[in-house]
Amino acid sequence: MKESYFISQFNNKHIGDDGALIDGKVYSKDAFFQDVHFKIEWMNHYQIATKAMMINISDAIAMNAKPKYALLSVAMPNNITKAQMRELASGFKDVASKFGIEIIGGDTISNTKLDITITIISHTKKPLLRSGMKNGYLLAYTGNLGKSKKDLQLLFNLGKLHKKSKFVNIQLRDKFIHASQRFLSSGMDISDGLFSDLGKLSQVNNLGYKFYKKLSNNLACSGEEYEMLVAFDKRNKKALIRRAEQTRTPLNIFAKASRGRYSAKCKQHHF
């Protein structure tokens, strides 16, 4: 995979989690590009901005970090209107306000299409990393997976999304992660699909999995879900279930870590 090969060119200890952890701060960046991550016909400019912010904040939440600052880079086509720019700004500002984030700068350039990249700077006292999973630990994911892939297919078939569609209205699990932090050993957000992201945990921890039941590709190959994938000691199972109930977070325990290797079964979402 070209993405993995390119990343491998940068041999740095801070690369490998949802963000880079340095002295209690987490630095993360994600791109949200027209005709790669979305089509302009699918979403209005307010929705585009809010989703761009949410997918970036997801990386901070995944590491049990509180996002504090954001830097925006927005490449805009020449035909964008002032009304559409106001929609973009409103989307960025509304999400930032919801999570207590200060937008402190960035860059704007002219482009042939709308491309957005965002840097989030977060603080954490107890970071949640992808490493830390041990043999016999349980694996769980939050929420219900598969809807994002289903909605994407609907868009490709020229359908229209419900206003509460997960494709445009991401629900992050910050309350659950904050309440459960002491019981979690490993975690990441599900952006490339459950099977693909399990592959990343497997590689970091040099472990495979034993699944309690068969998971369908429609569920486990659905990307851009932005739910949480977590690993934890089985002794903390009851405590974690209790925290999930308290934060009204659906929690699905589906496998345990085991010795061996694991390979993802999904088509790659990236080049």
Secondary structure, 3 states (H helix, E strand, C coil): CHHHHHHCCCCCCCCCCCCEEECCEEEEEEEEEECCCECCCCCCHHHHHHHHHHHHHHHHHHCCCEEEEEEEEEEEECCCCHHHHHHHHHHHHHHHHHCCCEEEEEEEEEECCCEEEEEEEEECCCCCCCCCCCCCCEEEEECCCCHHHHHHHHHHCCCCCCCCCCCCCCCCCHHHHHHHHHHCCEEEECCCCHHHHHHHHHHHHCCEEEECCCCCHHHHCCCCCCCEEEEECHHHHHHHHHHHHHCCCCEEEEEEEECCCCCCCCCCCCC
